[in-house]
């Protein structure tokens, strides 16, 4: 696919997404579909939470249009009808939840089914090789690992989507870096998907930047999480580094580490891990005293740094790539530890008062 084709794909999805958002906001008003404020939410008034509909429609229309024009070739290793079915169901599940509020257990069952369909399409973690030091082949266990991987991404994006412009901004940056990396390694299918996804999210971001006029909701979060989870299974990697899922994992490390620390906290405090609270990273930064825009700046900058590291991992020899891999985890550990220390200081001040 030529660069002109990529630019056309981007603007097609951008226009469809951008034009659809005001229409979706009006639809929310007519049908009374809103995300209402409560003790856990930080927005002060009801806001439309079905922006994911516009993201999905923009992606789907662009996908079908360029497929009909035969502008790109589908990889022979992926069953495309099953892949389309899976990513469509991921949106439908979240969209229904936005409207009818499905119980967590039923959503988890549906996510398992969706992830299983994706694995049947050929998107599998068949083996794990770490810098040529160790290689493990998973056999039938590949299906279990792939399902866990996809579900983790779907829920990580959903759980961090609690602040104007946070999840959408991180995903825009991640899309740009995935597009750049896929161009470098010449993976045309992922290049196409990531540039269309970039345009679809960018059209939504215009209306989601604070103060937000619309949220992506579970429909958008599940759909975007699903798509990003499958990028790593389509070959976004460097064969010599032999870590199959490293690039998407690094780019979305903020939401992934956030969901892991939230689960750890809830287990430690003997709370239900499915009950929503204010233990996410953006809630914690707000409690320390950061403003919404300063939190966005911090998370965007960290995502850009992670993106640069991801490009270096692809370009540099494996010896340097391993060091970068270690450095990334040290930086993220230090960042979360600093938040913990700030929280302790704020708690001490509040106790003194």
Secondary structure by P-SEA (a helix, b strand, c coil): ccaaaaaaaaaaaaaaaaaaaaaaaaaaaaacccccccccccccccccccaaaaaaaaaaaaaaaaaaacccccccccaaaaaaaaaaaaaaaaaaaacccccaaaaaaaaaaaaaaaaaaccccccccccccbbbbbccaaaaaaaaaaaaaaaaaaaacccccaaaaaaaaaaaaaaaaaaaacaaaaaaaaaaaaaaaaaaaaaacccccccccaaaaaaaaaaaaaccccccccccccccccaaaaaaaaaaaaaaaaaaaaaaacccccccccccaaaaaaaacccaaaaaaaaaaaaaaaaaaaaaaacccaaaaaaaaaaaaaaaaaaaaaaaaaaaaaaaaaaac
